[in-house]
């Protein structure tokens, strides 16, 4: 019997069975399910399954928080449900079309954006570390190597490529998400950053597509929204030609006709609109920062873990990515979020130091998982959201650290680790930015730790609740075993 069969069976029973699922993916800690009928999913029952830390709807997905074991649970769940780990499922073939609703548009947009960016996060993380070490080793930080050394050149090339070709990477994720032509999506996005196009843009001379349609002279390297809009429209154009072009010439006619339509649409309408929206959003957050100043960072620092726990952070992170790809840095969202992460670490350590017995063992595991592994869900759902004093510690530490970071004007320049090395994300700009970020993160950690140690966490009640929950699970297993024995004892029907 496989290790997670019981958990997977219970999950499947509480989400409406495999007939109600159209897809399954996972991230570092969550099993993410696409479904047909939301009403068939029993959220409260899912949360009671042993091994499940929490569950919630986010956009068009149902997310089950499992922790770092999710990568082991996922293949077993896919085998049980018959869902291929990388298979794309056309939801429209498996059930009635969902009626149009204006209220559903924001969720669908969020689901599309997050689903398109999620597959390329490893690129951003990996390339981000190369940019990070380029900044650390260069003259702006420790000045260990000259900029013209081969090591520094390689660090720059790899780090820069991860963000320079962002339109291509995003197009891949978007095409996969929408189940449209990945090759055509890659070709169109490559045309956005083709050297010949960049040369035309640099020259600043007017250029007409097909000699008819005027093209805006924008540089789309490192951009996200132009590709997202392009692939979205590509899905409809490609479907149209797939439907009406005769089968005999479809293999040639569909891609050719699709490109004939998409090239001017992309260059003259979709890409410029996407670029304008991206610049507008970045400017809006810049204005917010100028108006609210340090308070904006402080609020994010105080409440970010609660946003993560409820899935609200997904939308805001997209703005941070837009800031990094547009401005080259993010002065608000990730600046406050990373500081909040250190406040959460301080609270987790205080929780470990104040509690006793079995609860302390659990808290110790959460400290290691969070601080070393960068996995926050066990701490969020096992400590923060179930203990008011833990919430107070987090809010105080995050707010003070965020306020200090806001006063110093710290900014995140690259993606990186989410554990105790998170502060390295502030490297890449002026050396003072990194130093100030270290001060803000340390303040968040120490304030949260001190608050937790002084207030305590109601240790006696925590231990009692933990023992009661454990006893409940044990009794449920005994009852299930007794039922199985009764069924076996019944005489067989003839």
N, C-alpha and C positions, 0 to 999 in steps of 0.2 A: 504493500500500500504506500502510495506516495506521501510525502511529508505533509503537504498542505491540502490534501483531498477534503478533509472535513471542513476546513475554512472555505475552500472554493465552493463546495456543495451548499454550504449555508448562505454564502453570498448569492449564488445563483438562484436559490429558492426565494430570497428576499428582494430580488430585483426584477421578478416577473418571469424568470426562466430564460433559457437561451433564445427562445422565440422573440423575446422583447429586446434583444441586444443586436446592434448592427455593427459594432466595432469595439475594440479594446486596445488601449495603449497604456504606457506607464511612464512616470517620471522618476525622480530619485526616491520618492516616498509614497506616491499615490497611484492607485489603479484607477484609470480614467475610462469610463464606459459611455458609449453612445447608445441611446435607447430609442424605442419607438413611442411607448406610452409611459409618460412620467407618473401617472397615477398608480401604476402597478409596482412602483419602487417603494418599499417600506423602510424609510430612512431610519426610524428609531430602532427597528429590528436589526438593521445592518450594524448599527453602532454597538449592539449587545453581543455581536459575534466575537468570541475569544480571538485575540490577535489583531482586531480592528481597533484603531485609535480614534477614529472619527469618520464622518461621512457628510457630504454636502453636495448641493447642485451648484455648478459654476458654468455660466453660459449654457451651452447645449450639451454639457457633459455631467455625469454623475461621478463624483470623485470619492474614492474610498481610501482613507489614510491608513496605511499599513506600517510604514517605516522602512528601514533599509532592507528588509526582507522582501520587498515588493518585486525585486528582479527575480527572485526564486518562485514567488507565488504566480507571477504573470504567465510563464510558459505552461504551468500546470492548469491555470484557469483557461487559457486559450485551447489547450488540448481537450478539456472537459466540454467547452462550449462549441468547439468546432470553428472558432474564429481564428483565422490565420494571423500570426504576429505582425505580418507586413501586408496583409491583404486589404485591398480597398473594396468596400461594399457600397453598392448603389442603394441608398436608403429608400429611394422612390420605388424600387422594384419590390420591396419587402412589405409595403403597407400603404395605406392611403396618404395622399399628400397632406401636409400640415397646412391648415387654412392661414391665409395671409393675415398678419397682425402688425400694426404699427408699433405696438408695445414690444414686440419680439425683435424688432430691428436692432436695437442696441446690443442685446445678447448675442444675436447672430454675427454682428460686426466684431464683437469681442471674441467670440468663438473662432471666427475666421482668422483674425490677427494672431491670437495666441497659438492656434493650431498651425499657422504658417511659420511662426518664429520658433516654436518649440523644437522642431527637428534640427535647427541650425545653431542652437545654443552651444553644443560642443565646439563648433567653429569659433564662436565668440569667446568662449572660455579659454580655449587653447591659444588662439592668436592673442588674446588679452594678456596672457602671461608673458608672451614674447615681448609685447609692448611694455609690460611692467618691468621686465629685466633690462630692457633697453633704457628705460628711464632711470632705474636704480644704478646701473653701471656707468651711465653717461655723466657729462659735466654738470648737469643740473642737480645731481644727487651726490653719489660717492666718488665720481670721477675715477673709476677703476681702469677704464680702457678708453683710448682715443676714439672719436666717432668714425674715423676712417679705417679702423681695424676690421679685419674680416669677421670677427665675432659680432661686433656691433652692426656691421652691414647686414649680416644674416638675421640678427634679431629684428632689425628694422624691416627687412623684406617680408619675413614671415608674419610679423605683427601687423604690418600695414596691409598685406594681402587679405587677411581675415576680415577687414572692414572695407577695403577698397572695392572688393567684388561683392559687397553686400546685396546689390540688386539681383545678382545671379543666384546667390544662396537663398534669398527670400523667395524668388520665383520657383525654385525647386520645392520648398516647403508649401507654398501656396497651391501649386499644381497638384501636389500629393494630397493636400487637404481637400481640394475641390474635385479630385479624381478626373482631371483633364489632362491634356497632352503635356507631359513633362518635357520632351524634346523641344516642342515649339515654345514653351514657356522659357526654357533656357536660352534658346536662340533670340527671342525678343528682348530678354533682359540683357543679354550680351550686347545687343545693338545699342542699348542705352549708354554703354561705356566703351564702345568700339573706339580705337585710337583715331580713326578717320573722323568720327563724330566729334571727339574731343578737340581735334585740330580745327574743325569748323567753328566750334564754340569759342575756342581761344582766339581765332581770327576775328570774331565778332561781325562777320559779314552775313547778310540775310541769306537764308537757305530755304528752298521750297521742296517739299516731298513730292516726287513725280513731276516737279516743275510747276506744281499747282498750289499745294497747301503749304502755307508758311509755318515754319517750325520755330519754336522758341529756343533760344540759345542758352540752355541750362546745363550745368555739370551735374550728372546724376550719380557719380561715384559715391559710395557709402550710403546711398539713399534706400529707403524701405517702402514708402507709400507708392511711388510710381510703379514698382513691380507688383504690389498687391492689387492696385486698380487694374493694371494691364492683364494680369492672369484671371481676374474675376470676369472681365469682359471676354477674354479669350475663351473661357468655358462656354459661353453662349454662342459665340461665332463658330467655334469648332463643332459644337453640337448641330448647329444649323446646316453646315456643309456635310457633316456625317449623315444627316437625314436625307438631304436632297440630291447629293451627287451620286450618279449611278455607280453600282458596285464595281463595274468593269474598270473604271478609272479612279476609284476612290483613293487608292493608295498614293496616287500622285496628285489628284485633284484637291483632296481635302487640305493637305498642308500648304499647297501653293495658293489656293483661294483664301485660306485663312490668313496667310501672311500678307496677301494683297490688301486685305481689309484692315488687318491689325497694325501694319507698319505706320500708315498715316494717322490712325486713331491714337496710337501710342505716342508718337512724336509730337503731334499737334494738339492733343487734347488730354489724354489720360495721364501721361508723365508730367506735363506742366501743372495739372490740377493737383496731383499727388505731391509734387514739390511745393506748391503754394500752401497746401494744408499742413505739410510737415513744418515749413518755416513759420506758419501762423501759430501752430501749437507750441513750438519752441519759444516763440516770442511771447505768447500768452503766459507761459510759466516763468519766463524771465520778468515780465511785468508783475506777476504775482510775488515773485521773490523781492522785487524792488519795493512793492507796496507793503507786504507783510513782513519781509526781511527775516530775521532770525526766528521769529515766532512760527513761520511756516515749517522750518526745519525741526523746531522743537515739537510741534504737533505730530509730525510724521514720526519722529523719534519715540514719542510717547505711545502712539497707537498703532504703529506698523504691525506688530505681532498679531493684533486682533484682526487687522485687515487680511493678513496671511491666513489666519484660521478660518475666516469666512469666505475666502476666495476673492475678496474685493481688490486685492493687490494686483491681480492680473492686468486689469485695465490700466492702472497707474504705471506699472513697469513698462508698458509700451511707450509711454511718454518719455520715460528715462532713456529707453533705447533710441527714440527719435532725437532726444537732446544730444546723445553721444555721437550719433551718426550725422547730425546737422551742425551742432556747435563744437563737437570734439570733446565735450565733457557734460556732466549732469550736475548742476549746482543745487538741486532740490530733492528729488525723489530718492535716488540711491544714497545721496549724502545723508539724509535722515534715516533711511532704512538700515544702512550699515551701522550707524550709531545705535539704533534700536536693537540690533543684533547683539551688541556688547552689553546693553542693559539686560537683555534676556539671559545672557551668560552669567551676569552678576546675580540675578535673581535665582537661577538654577543652582549656583554654587551655595548661596545662602540657604536655599531650601534643603540642600544636602547636609549642610552643617547643623541645621536646627532640628531636623527630623531624626527619628530613631527606628530601630528594628527593621522589619521588612520594607517599610516605606523608604528608609534610608538607602537600602540596596537598590531599589528602583530609581531613587533620585541620583545615586552615584552613576548608574548606567546612563541616565539622561544627561548628566554633566559631560561624560565622555563622548556620548553621541553628538551633543551639540557643539562643544568646544573643539573637539578633535575632528569629528566627522562632518560637522556642518549641517546635521539633520535636526531641524527644530520641532517637528511634529510631536515626538514623545513629550517634550517639555511643554509645548503649547496645550495639548489636550490632556496630559496627565497631571499638570501642575497649574499653569497660568489660568486656564479657563474654569478651573474648578475650585479656585482658592482666591478670595477677595484680597487677602493681604499680599498674595503673589502679584495680583493685578496692580495694587498700589505701588509695590516695589518697582515693577516694570515702568509704570507711568512716570514716577518721580525720576528714576534714573534716566529714562529715555528723554524726558522733557529737558532736564538739566544738561545732559550731553548734547542734545540737539540744539539747545539755545547757545551753548558755547560754540558748537560747530557753525551755527548760523552767524554768530557775531564775528567769527574768524573768516566767514565766507568760504568754507571748504567745498570742494567739488570732486566728484568721482570721474576719473579719466579712462578707466578700462574695467572690463568684467574680470572677475577672479574668484578666489576661494570664498566660501561662505562660513568658514570656521574661524579660529582665532587669528588667521592670516587675512581676514577681510580688510583690514586697514590698508593693505597693500594696494587696494583698488584706488586709493587716493594719490598714488604715485603716478607720475607721467606729466605733471605740470610743474609749477615752481616748487622748489624744495620746501618753502615755507608752508605750502598747502599740505604736504605730507606730515610735517611736524605738528601743525595745528590740528590735523585730523587725529593724530595719535593722542593729543591732549583731550579732544572731545570724546573719543572712544573710551579712553581711560576713565574720564569723569563719569560717563554713563555706567560703566562697569562698577566702579567703586561706589557710586551713589546708590545704585540698585542693590549691591551687595550689603552695604551698610544699613539701608532701610530694611531689608529682609532680616538681617541679624537682630536689629533692634525690635522690630514689630513681631517677629516670629510668624508662624503660619498655622497656629492652632494645632500644634503637633499631635495632641491626644486624639482629636477628632479625625485628623487625617489618617492616623494609624487604624482607628476603629473602622472608618469607611473602607479602607483598603482591605482589611480582614473580612468585612461583610461582603464585599464584592467577590473576593476570592471564594468565600464559603458558598455564595450564590451560584457561582460557576461550577463548583464541585458538586453541589446538590443537583444542579440541572443535569450534569453528566450521569449521576447515579440514577436519576429518574428515567433518563433515556435508556440506560442499560437495563433497568427493571422492565421497561416497556418491551424492549427487544426480547428479554427472557420470557415474558408472558406470551409473546407472539410465537416463539419457538415451542412453548409448552402446549399450545392449542393443537388438538387432533387435526390431522389433514382432512380436508373435505373430499369425499368420494363422488 
